[in-house]
Amino acid sequence: MSALELENLTLTRGRRTILSDVNANIGAGEFIGVFGPNGAGKTTLLHAILGLLPPASGTIRVFGKPPGNGTALAGYLPQKHASTGDLRLRGWDLVASAYEGLRWGPPLLGARGRQEVAWALATVEATGLAERPLSELSGGERQRLLLAEALLGKPKLLLLDEPLISLDPRYQQAVVELIKRIQVALGITVLLTAHELNPLLGFMDRVLYLGHGRAALGTTEEVITSEVLSRLYDAPIEVLRLAGRIVVVAAHGEVEAEAHRHDA
Amino acid sequence: MLEYDFMRTAFEAGTVVAIVAGAVGYFLVLRELAFAGHALSHVGFAGATGAVLLGVAPFWGLIAFTLVGGIGMGLLGDQLRGRDVAVGVVLSLSLGLGVLFLHLYTSYATQATSLLFGNVLGVSPDDLRDMLGLGVLALAFLTAIARPLIFATLDPELAEAKGVSLRLIAVLFLIVVAVAVAEAVQVVGILLVFALMVGPAAAALRCTLRLKSGIALSTVFAVTETWAGIALAYVTDWPPSFWITLLSAVVYALTFASPLLPRTVAGHAWTGASHE
């Protein structure tokens, strides 16, 4: 069964068309890297898969079901977490707050809830971190707790929005390896948006590249070519392969996308 | 001192108010809304003095205004972020209106003092009944919204993606804050609400990293400070509000000095090793 089917999908925000007539079929257990320039619609696509943004036309199916009900099947790690920065609370309470956090009533987890939180923390190898104050964690350590939140409810599909952003390169690699281990161990499907291809090479099964409202899905070799990217960017693009790394360069000399580090 | 009715009533009223203020205050500090709580009490001043002018009990005018102010703040939500000046203007306008209302109603000079600085020794059994009822209501309401409130406070981005309405939670929470502020004013007055709503909670946040222990500790601090404040007032004949504010400040200051809190004081010693 497909984990995710996009059929003639068009997404709009206000009057702006973000994606138009996109088709993609992602199998269960695949690790997909989602790329594209800023504003290409990576976050918008994840929101639509979560059911937060209804399609302007076309359909989305998450394990055969329309989104909305899909939120239980999909775990989500949102981009930008300014708020958890300087809280003098332990990580456990952050992760526990996301366990059935929608329900009204007192914040009592019960034995099953505590077990689930402990399981999620163990899965992201953060059991020790959970007892330390959030204000004293590094960006990478915090990212692991947010990943644990995404795993609550044992989703079959993980949507990770820029989990590598603002991490230093060494820690980026560690986070990618952790996500890969989790994906293999739990047999789940992962969609991960990122700015840089290289940290994910060798971990992704396929690449979903967005640009100018269009999308291309395939292996790195199929998609990261000057022909496909020139079409998506609507401008001439060169793709260079150097010592196992990929550098994407705009033909008019300006270094683009992966060659350029976006720290925003 | 418990042989006097007014002292027993004062202790009972103080206990009710401190439990509500301690629990609600913890979330207030966690959500970085301390200034909003301060502003709400000032808005209440115009309501309380206006009520006196109309011949209504000041408590009901107070709570009506704090509720309207709280709901308004919740609806404005993120638009209030960084608008300290706007909040400050409304705050001083409310105090100004209160002064006008008091001027028009000339016979009660003591009314102003007890509203501004509290008068827990003057709480009547009828007041106590109202305060108890509202306090129980506020705590029940807080318990009912606690789960999504904590989720929305600690991880707003994820909570919103999961379908929690951040604006609804903000409004519901500020309704609880409005009631808690109106109650706290009965004990420490409009100007000293910080002492009960923020002091104990801020101290609790420095003492424990656990959320539920933090709520409990904040309540324990608030109740202890209130009891000790009333008792010291009885012994010294100085105002209870003075003693409560002093104890609140002392407890908060102690959390910076205590060697019993290694995570707070020596926390930096072991963060160094933890960075990748």
Contacts between the chains, C-beta under 8 A, distances in Angstrom:
chain1	res1	chain2	res2	distance
A	47	B	161	7.7
A	50	B	161	6.0
A	52	B	161	6.3
A	71	B	162	6.5
A	71	B	163	7.2
A	76	B	158	6.6
A	76	B	161	5.3
A	76	B	162	7.7
A	77	B	158	7.8
A	78	B	157	3.9
A	78	B	158	5.6
A	78	B	161	5.7
A	79	B	157	7.7
A	80	B	157	6.6
A	81	B	155	7.4
A	81	B	157	6.4
A	83	B	154	7.6
A	83	B	155	7.2
A	83	B	156	5.6
A	83	B	157	7.5
A	84	B	154	6.6
A	84	B	155	6.6
A	87	B	30	7.4
A	87	B	154	7.1
A	88	B	205	5.4
A	88	B	206	6.8
A	88	B	209	6.5
A	89	B	30	7.8
A	89	B	154	7.3
A	89	B	205	7.9
A	89	B	209	5.7
A	89	B	210	7.7
A	89	B	211	6.0
A	89	B	214	7.6
A	90	B	209	4.0
A	90	B	210	6.3
A	92	B	210	7.9
A	93	B	150	7.8
A	93	B	154	7.0
A	93	B	209	7.8
A	93	B	210	6.7
A	93	B	211	4.3
A	94	B	154	5.0
A	94	B	155	6.5
A	97	B	150	4.7
A	97	B	151	4.6
A	97	B	153	7.8
A	97	B	154	4.5
A	97	B	155	6.3
A	98	B	151	6.2
A	98	B	155	6.0
A	98	B	158	5.9
A	98	B	159	7.8
A	98	B	162	7.8
A	100	B	147	7.6
A	101	B	147	6.2
A	101	B	148	6.1
A	101	B	150	7.3
A	101	B	151	3.1
A	101	B	155	8.0
A	101	B	159	6.1
A	101	B	162	6.6
A	101	B	164	6.8
A	102	B	147	7.9
A	102	B	148	6.2
A	102	B	151	7.4
A	102	B	162	5.8
A	102	B	163	6.0
A	102	B	164	5.9
A	103	B	147	5.5
A	103	B	148	7.4
A	104	B	144	5.6
A	104	B	145	6.6
A	104	B	147	6.4
A	104	B	148	6.7
A	105	B	143	7.2
A	105	B	144	6.3
A	105	B	146	7.1
A	105	B	147	5.5
A	106	B	143	5.0
A	106	B	146	5.2
A	106	B	147	6.7
A	107	B	146	5.1
A	107	B	147	4.9
A	107	B	150	5.3
A	107	B	211	7.4
A	107	B	212	7.3
A	131	B	209	7.7
A	132	B	209	7.8
A	132	B	274	7.5
A	133	B	209	5.2
A	133	B	263	6.8
A	133	B	267	7.1
A	136	B	267	6.1
A	136	B	271	4.6
A	136	B	274	7.2
A	137	B	274	7.7
A	138	B	274	7.1
A	138	B	275	5.0
A	138	B	276	6.0
A	140	B	276	5.6
A	141	B	274	7.3
A	141	B	276	7.6
A	146	B	155	7.7
A	146	B	158	7.7
A	149	B	155	6.6
A	149	B	158	6.1
A	150	B	158	7.9
A	168	B	276	7.9
A	170	B	276	6.9
A	171	B	276	5.2
A	174	B	276	7.3
